[in-house]
Amino acid sequence: MKALVIVESPGKIKKIESFLGPGWRVMASVGHIRDLPESATDEHNIGVVPPDFQPQYVLTERGREVVSKLKTAVAASDAVFLATDADREGEAIAWHLAQALGLKNAPRVSFQEITEAAVKAALQAPRSIDTNLVLAQETRRVLDRLVGYMVSPALCKQSGQRLSAGRVQSVAARIVVDREHAIRNFKSTTHYGVRASFADPARAGVTWTADWNTKPVLDGETYLLDKALAERVALVRAFAVEGCETKETTKAPPAPFTTSTLQQAASTALGFNPDETMKHAQKLYEQGVITYHRTDATNLAAQAISDLVEEAQRRGLSTVSPARQWKTKDGAQEAHEAIRPTHFDVDTAGESEGERQLYRLIWQRTMACQLEAARYSVRKAILVAALDGRRIEFIAQGRTLVFKGWLAFLERDVLDEEESDENAANNPVPVLSRGSNVQASSSALLTQQTQAPSRFTEASLIKKLEEEGVGRPSTYAAILKGLHTRGYIAEKKRQLHATELGEYLVGGMVGKFQFMEVAYTRSLELTLDQIAQGNARYKPTIQQVHSTLLSELNGFSLAPLATYPCPDCGKPLRRMKGPAGFFWGCSGYNDGCKTTQQDVGGKPEAAPTCPTCNVGKLRQIKGSKGLFWACSRFKEGCKATFENSRGRPKLSGATSAATKTAVRKRSTRGKR
């Protein structure tokens, strides 16, 4: 028998063919082969026709070539298996393949990991395409098209600049802008406390501390604002011990990675942006060393836990019994495992340094999830005194790690944002007898100020999006990349700032479009889940959103965007999009002014001078392996090139291999 297996990524072909042997051929769709037409330009031609809203799919440019090759292979095969990824996108790709190739009742197979056992087991248990999952993906795609292709033209027309709206992307921008406004409008409050210090008579040189519990005297306030009262409390030295107890607490290891927590951890621990993380994870999955990396699940299959425990015991690590399980969050979409190594005895894998770092992070996190909990001895003492007839209470709390458990293996959970009480961790509170008296050696007035909300990092924004139910973890990398590329947010010292353009865009849409509301976007995500489960329908969902957008666009107005004069002729600069991304060009182009400036955070900025020749200007170029920067005096002999980093040239870095390749190609062509 000649059998054809169609997967999504070409990177899987060699690995899967090695499992199947003669008679089997593996080919790739290279992602989606069909989509809504890109040429649709306005609300009357968006590739989705009311009143039925039947999508008008067309083969993509790459899809035409792929389908042509696949048709030849299908004709020469006795059986065709659709083995696209095991999620909504993969289900939709399988359906599009069946439609484009004329396959009837083509067996659908899916596997969580690219191992010989998993692939062969999947081929032995084929199923039909899940049309509910296909409809859920189709609904999402059409909703995105409605918002993007109906609202974006109105934004461009009103502002006079190239702006875009996205059903989820714009909401993510709003979250960053709202945080920016909260920081800007924050007013700090000065408040007070007291910390008393005590010498331990049984241990020479050892001191411990207790803090004043201000809650009983706040009178409805959030913080203690009475400095005079705090100063009087700081003079108190004699205390009676009202109570002292010691108990043991535990800290369990974190759950294995989901797509979202992997992106967060890689950002925090490795400095990877979400796009880098997903690219490395895709490569690791294709190499067969990790399970599928787009998942909401936090648990492992029974066999995986058994393999993990066996490897842990081999390494002398203690595991828990029964196996530890985690509650799956509400709205979790896929019935997959968490992201894990396919073989637990392999602690190093990957073909590049980034892949190896990410694999190690996944391996450690997964191995730790079944190890014994860390144990702490926590001692808490309540000290009381009287001041002007008022009861004053101080609390002393100390914590000691008595058993490391999983912490001996993983050291810490990089995503644990619980405020670590350093004072408690390093506070050697002794055993105190109830009713005994203690004398403070000193007391300090604590003057504190409330802090403004912190700006989001990429990791914390991803966490916020997931908490709010905005979008899906598998889309977060594309969302953040889009916000950066379009200049709606900018990253400074790992913090995300809303740009002037981002604030303008969000300010112009909030209150005018329902999709800008977090609650509305969350409800649409729940509707998509219901469609995937067969409990909601495509057409009513699309009709409602389309009707709402038509109503909102009727009479929509937007204040003009601030203009920037051309430094050479004075005419307004216009924000435009070219092959290498957004830039600013002079509106007097047809009159002979060829001035252009780079787009930085939605504003025009003069191109940096080349640090190599100190004459030319650096320009962003799109090469075969992505964007890079090159000197404008290339023809005059300056071959300086620099990596692209968030839309700016990485001037401290050496010329990369990718840019060297691009330079050689440019040199061959003899032109830019």
C-alpha positions in Angstrom: 0.0 0.0 0.0 1.1 3.5 -0.8 0.0 5.9 1.9 0.4 9.7 2.1 0.5 11.6 5.4 -0.1 15.3 5.3 1.3 17.4 8.2 1.5 21.1 8.7 5.2 21.8 9.0 8.0 20.6 6.7 10.2 20.3 9.8 8.2 17.2 10.8 8.6 15.2 7.5 12.0 13.6 8.0 11.3 12.6 11.6 7.9 11.0 10.8 9.1 9.2 7.6 11.9 7.6 9.7 9.2 6.0 11.8 7.0 4.7 8.9 9.4 3.2 6.5 8.8 2.1 2.8 5.4 2.7 1.3 4.7 5.8 3.3 5.3 9.4 2.1 5.0 12.5 4.3 4.3 15.9 2.9 3.5 19.3 4.4 0.8 21.9 3.8 3.1 24.6 5.2 0.3 25.9 7.4 -2.9 27.2 5.9 -3.4 26.7 2.1 -6.6 28.7 1.9 -7.8 32.0 3.5 -10.1 34.9 2.9 -8.9 37.1 0.0 -6.2 39.6 0.9 -7.4 42.0 -1.8 -10.6 42.8 0.1 -10.2 46.5 0.9 -13.5 47.9 2.4 -16.6 47.0 4.2 -18.3 46.1 1.0 -15.7 43.6 -0.1 -14.3 41.7 2.8 -14.5 38.1 1.6 -17.6 37.4 3.8 -20.9 38.1 2.1 -24.1 38.9 4.1 -26.7 37.8 4.9 -25.4 34.2 5.1 -21.8 35.3 5.7 -20.4 32.4 3.7 -16.6 32.8 3.7 -15.2 33.2 0.2 -12.0 31.2 0.5 -9.2 31.4 -2.0 -5.9 29.5 -2.2 -3.0 31.5 -0.9 0.0 32.2 -3.2 2.0 29.5 -1.4 -1.1 27.3 -1.1 -1.5 27.1 -4.9 1.9 25.6 -5.3 1.4 23.2 -2.3 -1.9 22.0 -3.5 -0.6 21.3 -7.0 2.1 19.1 -5.5 -0.3 17.4 -3.1 -2.8 16.6 -5.8 -0.1 14.7 -7.7 0.9 12.8 -4.5 -2.8 12.0 -3.7 -3.3 10.6 -7.2 -0.4 8.2 -6.6 -1.6 7.1 -3.1 -3.9 4.4 -2.0 -4.7 6.2 1.3 -4.3 9.8 2.6 -4.1 10.7 6.2 -4.6 14.3 7.4 -2.2 14.7 10.3 -2.3 18.5 10.9 -1.8 19.8 14.4 -4.2 18.8 17.2 -6.0 22.1 17.7 -8.7 24.3 16.1 -6.3 25.7 13.5 -5.0 22.2 12.7 -8.6 20.9 12.4 -9.5 23.8 10.0 -6.3 23.2 7.9 -7.3 19.5 7.6 -10.8 20.5 6.4 -9.4 23.0 3.9 -7.0 20.3 2.6 -9.9 17.8 2.2 -11.9 20.5 0.3 -9.0 21.6 -2.0 -7.8 18.0 -2.7 -11.3 16.6 -3.2 -10.9 14.1 -0.4 -14.0 12.4 0.9 -14.1 11.0 4.4 -10.3 11.3 4.6 -9.1 9.8 7.9 -8.0 12.5 10.4 -5.1 11.6 12.8 -3.5 13.7 15.5 -0.7 13.1 18.0 0.5 15.0 21.0 4.2 14.2 20.4 6.3 13.2 17.4 7.6 9.9 18.6 7.3 6.5 16.9 4.8 5.1 19.4 2.6 8.2 19.2 2.6 8.5 15.4 1.9 4.8 14.8 -0.9 4.7 17.5 -2.6 7.7 15.8 -2.5 6.1 12.4 -4.1 3.0 13.9 -7.0 5.1 15.3 -8.1 7.6 12.7 -11.2 9.6 13.1 -13.4 12.0 11.1 -12.7 15.8 10.9 -14.4 17.5 13.8 -16.7 20.1 12.1 -17.4 21.9 15.3 -13.7 22.7 15.8 -13.6 23.8 12.2 -16.6 26.1 12.7 -15.0 27.6 15.8 -11.9 28.4 13.9 -13.9 29.8 11.0 -15.9 32.0 13.3 -12.8 33.4 14.9 -11.3 34.1 11.4 -14.4 35.8 10.2 -14.8 37.9 13.4 -11.2 39.1 13.0 -11.9 39.9 9.3 -15.0 41.9 10.2 -13.3 44.1 12.7 -10.1 44.5 10.8 -11.6 45.2 7.4 -14.6 47.3 8.5 -13.0 49.5 11.2 -9.4 50.0 9.9 -10.4 51.9 6.7 -12.5 54.2 8.9 -9.5 54.8 11.2 -7.2 55.6 8.2 -9.7 57.9 6.6 -10.4 59.9 9.8 -6.8 60.1 10.9 -5.0 60.5 7.6 -2.5 57.8 8.6 -2.1 54.0 8.3 -3.8 52.7 11.4 -5.4 49.3 12.0 -7.9 47.8 14.3 -7.8 44.2 15.6 -10.5 42.4 17.5 -8.1 41.2 20.1 -5.0 43.2 19.4 -6.7 46.5 20.0 -8.0 45.3 23.3 -4.5 44.3 24.3 -3.4 47.8 23.3 -6.1 49.2 25.5 -4.9 47.3 28.5 -1.4 48.8 28.1 -2.9 52.3 27.6 -5.2 52.0 30.6 -2.2 51.1 32.8 -0.3 54.1 31.3 -3.2 56.3 32.4 -3.3 54.8 35.8 0.4 55.5 36.3 0.1 59.0 35.0 -2.9 59.8 37.3 -1.5 58.1 40.4 -1.1 60.2 43.5 1.2 58.8 46.1 0.2 58.5 49.8 2.7 58.7 52.7 1.8 56.4 55.5 3.6 55.2 58.7 4.4 52.1 60.7 6.7 51.0 63.4 9.2 48.1 63.7 10.6 47.1 67.1 13.8 45.1 67.5 14.6 42.6 70.3 17.8 41.0 71.4 17.6 37.2 71.9 19.1 36.5 75.4 19.7 32.8 74.5 21.7 33.6 71.3 24.4 36.2 71.5 24.3 38.7 68.7 20.9 37.5 67.4 18.1 40.0 67.0 14.5 39.6 65.8 11.8 42.1 64.9 8.1 42.7 65.3 5.9 45.1 63.3 3.0 47.2 64.5 -0.3 45.9 63.4 -2.0 49.2 62.4 -5.4 47.7 61.3 -7.2 48.1 64.6 -6.5 51.9 64.6 -7.1 52.8 61.0 -10.7 54.0 61.5 -11.8 53.0 57.9 -8.6 54.3 56.3 -6.4 52.0 54.1 -3.2 53.3 55.6 -2.1 54.9 58.8 -1.7 58.6 58.1 -1.2 59.8 61.7 2.5 60.4 62.0 2.3 61.7 65.5 0.6 58.5 66.7 3.2 56.4 65.0 6.0 58.4 66.7 4.4 57.8 70.1 4.1 54.1 69.4 7.8 54.0 68.4 8.7 55.0 72.0 7.0 51.9 73.5 9.6 49.4 74.7 7.8 47.0 77.1 5.5 44.3 75.7 3.6 41.3 77.0 3.5 38.1 74.9 -0.2 37.4 74.2 0.5 34.3 72.1 3.2 32.3 70.2 2.6 29.4 67.9 4.8 27.4 65.5 3.3 25.4 62.6 4.5 23.8 59.4 3.5 25.0 56.0 4.2 23.6 52.6 4.9 24.9 49.1 4.1 22.7 46.2 6.0 22.9 42.9 4.4 24.8 40.0 2.3 23.0 37.4 3.9 21.9 34.1 3.9 24.6 31.3 0.9 25.6 29.3 1.5 27.8 26.2 0.9 31.0 28.3 3.1 30.1 31.3 5.9 28.9 28.9 5.9 32.3 27.2 5.9 34.0 30.6 8.7 31.9 32.1 10.9 32.2 29.0 10.5 36.0 29.1 11.3 36.2 32.8 14.1 33.5 33.0 15.6 33.7 29.6 14.7 37.1 28.2 13.0 35.6 25.2 10.1 37.5 23.6 6.9 35.4 23.0 7.7 35.1 19.2 11.2 33.7 20.0 9.7 31.3 22.5 7.2 29.9 20.1 9.7 29.5 17.3 12.1 27.6 19.6 9.2 25.5 20.9 8.1 24.7 17.3 11.5 23.5 16.5 11.7 21.4 19.6 8.3 19.8 18.8 9.4 19.1 15.3 12.6 17.4 16.6 10.4 15.1 18.6 11.8 16.2 22.0 8.7 18.0 23.5 5.0 17.4 23.2 2.7 19.8 21.4 3.4 23.4 22.5 -0.1 25.0 22.0 -2.1 23.8 25.0 -4.2 25.1 27.9 -3.8 21.8 29.8 -1.7 21.7 33.1 -1.7 17.9 33.7 0.2 14.9 32.3 -1.0 11.6 31.0 -0.7 8.6 33.3 2.1 7.0 31.3 4.1 10.3 31.3 3.8 10.5 35.1 5.0 6.9 35.4 8.0 7.7 33.2 8.7 10.9 35.1 8.6 9.1 38.5 10.9 6.3 37.2 13.5 8.9 36.0 13.2 10.9 39.3 13.9 7.7 41.3 16.9 6.9 39.1 18.3 10.4 39.9 17.6 9.9 43.6 14.7 12.4 43.7 11.7 11.9 46.0 8.2 12.0 44.3 4.7 12.3 45.7 2.1 9.5 45.7 -0.6 9.7 44.5 0.5 11.8 41.6 -0.1 15.6 41.9 -2.9 17.0 39.7 -3.8 20.6 38.9 -7.2 22.1 38.3 -7.6 23.1 34.6 -8.6 26.8 34.3 -12.1 27.6 33.2 -12.4 27.8 29.4 -9.4 25.6 28.7 -9.8 24.8 25.0 -7.8 21.7 24.3 -7.8 18.2 25.8 -4.0 18.0 25.5 -1.3 17.3 28.0 0.8 20.1 29.4 4.1 20.9 27.5 6.6 18.2 28.5 9.7 16.4 27.3 8.9 13.2 25.3 11.7 11.4 27.1 12.5 12.4 30.7 15.9 10.8 30.7 17.0 13.4 28.1 17.9 16.6 30.0 19.6 18.4 27.1 18.1 18.8 23.6 17.8 21.3 20.8 19.9 22.4 17.8 20.5 26.0 18.8 21.4 27.6 22.1 18.0 29.2 22.4 16.3 25.8 21.8 18.6 24.2 24.4 17.8 26.8 27.0 14.1 26.5 26.4 14.2 22.7 26.5 16.1 22.8 29.8 13.4 25.1 31.2 10.7 22.7 30.1 12.5 19.7 31.4 13.2 21.1 34.8 9.7 22.4 35.3 8.1 19.1 34.3 10.5 17.0 36.4 9.8 19.2 39.5 6.0 19.0 39.2 5.9 15.5 40.9 8.6 16.1 43.5 7.9 16.5 47.2 6.7 19.8 48.5 9.0 22.2 50.3 8.3 22.5 54.0 8.7 25.6 56.2 8.5 26.1 60.0 6.6 29.3 60.6 6.5 30.9 64.0 4.2 33.8 64.8 4.1 35.8 68.1 1.7 38.5 69.1 3.0 41.2 71.5 0.8 43.8 73.2 1.4 47.0 75.0 -0.8 49.9 76.2 -0.5 53.5 75.0 -2.8 56.2 76.5 -5.3 53.5 77.4 -5.2 52.0 73.9 -4.2 48.4 73.1 -1.2 48.3 70.8 -0.4 45.1 69.0 2.8 44.0 67.3 3.3 40.8 65.3 6.6 39.0 64.9 6.7 36.3 62.2 9.6 34.1 61.2 9.9 31.4 58.6 12.6 28.7 58.3 13.0 26.2 55.4 13.2 22.8 57.0 12.9 20.6 53.9 13.8 21.8 50.4 11.8 19.2 48.4 11.4 20.4 44.8 13.3 23.6 45.6 16.5 21.5 45.8 15.9 20.6 42.1 14.4 23.8 40.6 15.6 26.4 43.1 12.5 28.6 42.5 9.4 29.1 40.4 10.2 32.0 38.1 6.5 32.8 37.8 5.8 32.9 41.5 4.7 36.5 42.1 3.6 36.1 45.7 5.3 38.8 47.7 8.1 37.1 49.4 8.3 38.5 53.0 12.1 38.8 53.3 11.7 40.0 56.9 9.9 36.8 57.8 12.3 34.6 56.0 15.3 36.2 57.9 13.6 36.8 61.2 14.7 34.3 63.9 11.8 34.7 66.2 12.5 32.6 69.4 10.0 30.4 71.3 8.1 32.8 73.6 5.9 31.9 76.6 2.4 33.3 76.7 2.2 35.9 79.5 5.9 36.6 79.6 7.4 40.1 79.1 9.9 41.2 76.4 11.8 44.5 76.2 12.5 46.1 72.8 16.1 47.3 72.4 15.0 49.8 69.8 12.1 50.9 67.6 12.1 52.6 64.2 9.5 54.8 62.6 8.7 53.4 59.1 7.8 56.1 56.6 6.4 54.5 53.5 4.8 55.7 50.2 2.3 53.9 48.1 3.7 53.0 44.6 2.0 53.6 41.3 1.0 50.4 39.4 4.0 48.9 37.6 4.1 48.9 33.8 3.5 45.6 32.1 6.4 43.4 30.9 5.7 41.0 28.1 5.3 38.2 30.6 2.9 40.1 32.9 0.8 41.3 29.9 0.4 37.8 28.7 -0.7 36.8 32.2 -3.2 39.6 32.2 -4.6 38.7 28.8 -5.1 35.1 30.0 -6.7 36.2 33.3 -9.1 38.5 31.4 -9.9 35.8 28.8 -8.7 38.0 25.9 -7.6 36.0 23.0 -5.9 32.6 23.2 -2.3 31.8 24.4 -1.4 30.5 21.0 -2.1 34.0 19.6 -0.3 36.1 22.2 3.1 36.1 20.4 1.4 37.4 17.2 -0.6 40.0 19.2 2.5 41.5 20.9 4.5 41.4 17.7 1.8 43.3 16.0 1.6 45.9 18.7 5.3 46.5 18.5 5.5 46.5 14.7 2.6 49.0 14.3 4.2 51.3 16.9 1.3 51.1 19.4 3.6 50.0 22.3 7.3 50.3 22.9 9.6 48.4 25.2 12.0 50.2 27.4 14.1 48.3 29.9 11.7 45.3 29.5 8.7 47.5 30.4 5.9 48.1 27.9 5.0 51.7 27.3 2.0 52.9 25.4 3.1 55.2 22.6 1.5 58.5 21.6 0.1 56.6 18.5 -1.2 53.8 20.7 -3.0 56.2 23.1 -4.5 58.0 20.1 -5.8 54.8 18.6 -7.2 53.5 21.8 -8.7 56.8 22.8 -10.4 57.1 19.5 -12.1 53.7 19.7 -13.0 53.3 23.4 -16.6 54.1 24.0 -17.4 53.9 20.3 -16.8 50.1 19.6 -18.0 47.3 21.7 -15.1 45.1 20.8 -12.8 47.4 22.7 -14.4 46.3 26.0 -12.6 43.4 27.8 -15.9 41.9 28.9 -17.3 41.8 25.4 -14.1 40.3 24.0 -14.2 37.7 26.8 -17.8 36.8 25.9 -16.9 36.2 22.3 -14.2 33.8 23.4 -16.7 31.9 25.4 -19.0 31.8 22.4 -16.2 30.3 20.3 -15.8 27.6 23.0 -19.5 26.9 22.8 -19.3 26.6 19.0 -16.4 24.2 19.3 -18.6 22.1 21.6 -21.6 22.2 19.3 -23.6 24.4 21.7 -23.6 27.6 19.6 -23.9 28.5 15.9 -21.7 30.3 13.4 -24.3 32.5 11.6 -26.1 34.2 14.5 -22.7 35.0 16.1 -21.4 36.7 12.9 -24.7 38.4 12.2 -24.8 40.0 15.6 -21.2 41.3 15.4 -21.6 42.6 11.8 -24.8 44.4 12.8 -23.2 46.0 15.8 -20.2 47.2 13.7 -22.4 48.7 11.0 -24.3 50.7 13.7 -21.1 51.9 15.4 -19.5 52.9 12.1 -22.5 55.1 11.2 -21.4 58.6 12.1 -18.0 57.4 13.6 -15.6 60.3 13.9 -12.0 60.6 15.1 -10.0 63.7 15.8 -7.1 64.1 13.3 -3.8 62.8 14.3 -1.0 65.3 15.1 1.0 66.1 12.0 4.8 66.2 11.7 6.3 68.6 9.2 9.0 67.3 6.7 12.4 68.6 7.9 13.3 69.4 4.3 10.2 71.0 2.7 7.8 71.5 5.6 4.9 69.5 4.1 3.3 66.9 6.4 4.9 63.5 6.8 2.6 60.6 6.4 2.9 57.2 8.1 3.2 54.5 5.4 3.9 50.8 5.3 6.6 49.3 3.1 8.2 45.8 2.7 10.3 46.4 5.8 7.5 47.8 7.9 6.1 51.2 8.8 8.0 54.4 7.9 7.2 58.1 7.4 7.3 59.7 3.9 6.8 63.2 2.8 3.4 64.1 1.4 5.3 66.2 -1.2 6.7 63.1 -2.8 5.1 63.8 -6.2 6.6 67.3 -6.0 10.1 65.9 -5.7 10.6 65.6 -2.0 11.9 62.0 -1.3 12.5 62.5 2.5 11.7 59.5 4.6 12.1 58.9 8.4 11.9 55.7 10.4 8.8 55.0 12.5 9.6 54.8 16.3 6.6 54.3 18.6 4.3 55.8 16.0 6.4 58.9 15.5 8.8 59.9 12.8 12.5 59.9 13.7 15.5 60.7 11.6 17.5 57.6 10.7 20.6 57.1 12.8 24.0 57.8 11.3 26.1 54.8 10.4 28.7 54.3 13.2 31.1 52.7 10.7 31.4 55.4 8.1 29.9 58.3 10.1 28.3 59.6 6.9 25.5 57.4 5.7 22.2 56.8 7.3 21.0 53.4 8.5 18.0 52.0 6.7 15.8 49.1 7.5 16.0 46.3 4.9 14.0 43.2 4.4 16.3 40.3 3.6 15.7 36.6 3.0 16.0 35.9 6.7 14.1 38.9 8.0 14.7 42.6 8.8 18.1 44.1 9.3 19.7 47.5 9.0 22.3 48.6 6.4 24.2 51.8 5.5 22.7 54.0 2.8 26.3 54.3 1.4 26.3 50.6 0.4 27.1 51.5 -3.3 29.9 53.8 -2.1 31.6 50.9 -0.2 30.2 50.9 3.3 29.0 47.3 3.9 28.0 47.9 7.6 24.9 45.9 8.6 23.2 45.5 12.0 20.6 43.2 13.5 17.1 44.5 13.9 16.0 44.8 17.5 12.4 46.0 18.1 12.5 48.2 15.1 15.9 49.7 15.9 19.4 48.8 14.8 21.4 46.8 17.4 24.5 49.0 17.2 26.4 47.1 19.8 26.2 43.8 18.0 28.4 42.4 15.2 27.1 41.8 11.8 25.0 38.6 11.9 25.1 35.7 9.6 21.7 36.5 8.3 22.7 40.0 7.3 25.9 38.8 5.8 23.9 36.5 3.6 21.6 39.4 2.7 24.6 41.6 1.9 26.1 39.0 -0.4 22.7 38.8 -2.3 22.5 42.5 -2.5 26.0 42.7 -3.8 25.2 40.1 -6.5 22.1 42.1 -7.6 24.1 45.3 -7.6 21.2 47.3 -6.2 19.3 47.9 -3.0 
